[in-house]
Amino acid sequence: MMKQPMIFSLLMSFVLSLLMTLWITWINLGLPANFLWLWAKAFMLAWPAAACISFLFAPKVHQLTEKIVSKWL
């Protein structure tokens, strides 16, 4: 069914965007008074992009993974 891959892409892109923007915002800025606002802004910009990238590239990445696993493992 098509719903499972879409939900997975949304959830995975959410978690990755949340954690990566937190990490990169902290690395670049430290903890200024407006840290949460800056992080939220970065996350709001990153998540839609990550979701689109996940939807577009997940099928090819799955195919590549299958090739690697079948050849090497």
HELIX and SHEET records of a PDB file:
HELIX    1   1 LYS A    3  LEU A   29  1                                  27    
HELIX    2   2 PHE A   35  TRP A   72  1                                  38    
END                                                                             
